[in-house]
Amino acid sequence: MFAFGFFTAVYLFITLIALLMTYDEHLQNREVSALSATFSFLACLFWPITLLLATMAMTTQRSTA
């Protein structure tokens, strides 16, 4: 039970940091559309999937080059 709580806390901490950084980036780039902002925040919430897809894209790009 401790492990589940620990990993949940780590997940939420990383998500919070990612959301804050994304929010700050959107404040700096005032020309962000609502759709782009929505997808950015969803990517932060589901960061393990985003990380997996980015890693797969980089691996595929390196193998084809």
Contacts in CASP RR format, 6 or more apart in sequence:
PFRMAT RR
TARGET T0000
AUTHOR 0000-0000-0000
METHOD contacts of the structure
MODEL  1
MFAFGFFTAVYLFITLIALLMTYDEHLQNREVSALSATFSFLACLFWPIT
LLLATMAMTTQRSTA
14 47 0 8 1.000
15 44 0 8 1.000
15 45 0 8 1.000
15 47 0 8 1.000
18 44 0 8 1.000
18 47 0 8 1.000
19 41 0 8 1.000
19 44 0 8 1.000
19 45 0 8 1.000
22 40 0 8 1.000
22 41 0 8 1.000
22 44 0 8 1.000
25 40 0 8 1.000
26 32 0 8 1.000
26 37 0 8 1.000
26 40 0 8 1.000
32 40 0 8 1.000
43 50 0 8 1.000
44 50 0 8 1.000
END
